[in-house]
Amino acid sequence: MIRAFDHVAIPIQKVDQMLAFYRALGCQISDDFAKRLYSVHFGDHKINFHTPAIWQSDKFSLRGPAAEPGCGDFCFVWGDTEAVLQALLGRLKAEIEEGPVARLGGRNSGRDSGRSVYIRDPDNNLLEFMIYPA
C-alpha cells in the first residue's frame, strides 16, 4: 500500500540558478553526491536534482528515458498568506503564469479547495503554489 511520496527527481541544466532559486524559496540544499546530484529539502519532502553530468551520461539509467530539463510539474502547499507569496515571487522576479485561481488539490475532499499561483523556475519547470484555507 502506497502511503506517500518519499522524493521525486528531475534533470536540471542551469545548476547554479536552480539552486539559488530554490534556496530563495526557503529550501535547504544538500550536495552529498559530489555536485553530481543535489537534494532540495522542504518539510519532510525533497526533490533530487540530477545535474548534466548524470542525466547526460550513458551510464546512468535510473531516470525516465525521455526526461530532460523542464519536465517537472510540481504543486507545493504554501504555508503562509497569498500576500507573502506574491512578495517573494516579486523579489525572485518570477513571472506569474496563472493565478491566483481556485483549485482542488491533493486534499480534495470536496470542501478543501485552495487558491493557486503558477510560475516557472529557471529550467522552465512548472511550479504551482497552493494555499489552502486555514
N, C-alpha and C positions, 0 to 999 in steps of 0.2 A: 504494500500500500504506500503510495507516494504521500508524504506529509508536507513537503516544502521544497523550494529550490535551495541548493547549497550555494552555487555560484553559476555564472554564465561566463563565456569567453568570446572575445571578438578580436579580429585583427585590426591593428592600427597602423597608420602611416606617419602622422605628424606627432611623434612621440613627445617632444618637449611641450608642444602646445596642448596636447591632450592631458598630460599630467598637470600642467598649470591650471587648466580649465577645471578639471575635477577637484583639484586641491581648493580652488576658489569656491566650489560648491560645498565645501566642508568635508570632503572625503579624505581619509588617510591613505597614503600611498606606500606600498611595500615593494622593494626591489630585490627580493630574496633570490632571484634567479639570474644574477649577473647581468642585469639590464637587458635580458632577452625577453623577459616576461615581467610585467608589473601587475600588482593586485591593487585594486581601488576598493577600499572598505568604507561602508556606511552602515551603521547599526550592526545587525547580525549578518549582513549580506556583503557580497563582493562581486566585482567584475574583473576577470583576468584580461589584461591587455597583451595580446601577442604582438611583439614588435616585428618589423620586416625580417629580421634575422631568423625568426621562427616561421612565420606564415609563408615566406617565400622559399623556404628550404624544402627540397625534395625528400629530406629525411624525416620531416615532421608530418605525420599523417593524422594526429589526434585533433582534427578540426573538420568543420564542414567543407566538403571538397570545392564548393563554389564561394566560400567565404572570402570577402575582400573588404578593405576599409569602407565604412559607410553602411555596412549591412545590419547594424544594430538598430533596434526599435525598443526603447525602454520606457516604462512608466514608473516613476518614483512617487512615493507618498511624501508630500511636502509637510513638514512638521511645524510650520509657522503660518502667518497670515499671507493673504494674497499680496498685500502691500509690501511686505518684507521680500517676498519672491520677486515682485516687479522691480524693487530697488536693486536686488542682487543681479538680476538679469540686465538691468541698465548698466551697472558697473562692469559687467562682463561684455557689454556691447553686443549682447545676444539678440538677434532679430526674432521677434515673436512671429512664428509661422501661423499660429491659430490660437485663439482664446483671449480671455478666459471663456470657456464653454462648458455647459453641463455634460457630464459623462457618468456612465455606470462603470465602476471598476471591478477589481477582483473581490471586493467585499459585497458584491451585488446580492443584496437580499431584498431588492425591490424598494428599499427605503434609504439606502446609503449611497445615493448618488452624490457625486462631488463635482468640483469645477476643475477644469484642466487648462493648462497653458503648454503649448508646444514650441520647442526651439530645436536647433541643430547644434551639435558640438563641432569642434574644429575638423573632425574627419567626416562630418556630414551625417552622423548617426542621428536618428530622430529621438528626442527626449521629451517625454510628457511628464509634467509635474501635476499630480492630482492632490487637490485639497479637499479632504472630507470634512463635513460639518462636525463641530465639537460634540 
